Amino acid sequence: MENIVVHKAATRGNANHGWLNAYHSFSFASWYNPERIQFGALRVLNDDTIAGGMGFGTHPHDNMEIITIPLEGDLAHKDNMGNTEIIKNGDIQVMSAGTGVQHSEFNPNADQQTKLLQIWLFPNKRNVTPRYQQITLDVADRHNKFSQILSPNADDEGVWIHQDAWFNMGNFDAGLTSEYKIKKEGNGVYAFVLKGNVTINGQELNTRDAIGISETDVLNIKANTDAELLLMDIPMNY
């Protein structure tokens, strides 16, 4: 029998610092919910809005795969590996923190906000050499189908990480149905609705709702309105 957890948008943690308005799908910083620690290897899913000219000062990470997906505006990244980059909507960035990295993230534009998802996955190898990767994807490739943006394989589509995880994004017209097959036995999928109303395996979801499904081989998805989705196919045991 498939195992389903539904996380409605309004049940997320929220921390509004003025310069940062952050919604946490899983326990993070001062928001703690013992029933919302992680979903398999997925530890953090933060839905952040950063005010113009503001951001996160230099801070450390280790032994975590950190994925940043800009949704609106730009994000300036700087780290102690020598990377100084701007990432924007259509880009995806990954850092394998490994033995340790330090980085800062700022909204470089004073006149517009930046919206992004930041996702942390536990790695399948500890203490790897830290690495950085950033690519630009063609958002048009996601129209009415899922397009892979992340995998475990350096020669596959999208960025790669140290974990048996596959991320896909799709933009669907109202009324369209789609099927997603789990990539690896023992994996589950955490589906996050970026916008719209969808039905996944019989569960109706709205903008910023999420569903975690394990013990199944396939997801059946219907877009009830125009919709945008992120699917995170991740190990439940790692």
Disulfide bonds with the S-S distance in Angstrom:
none
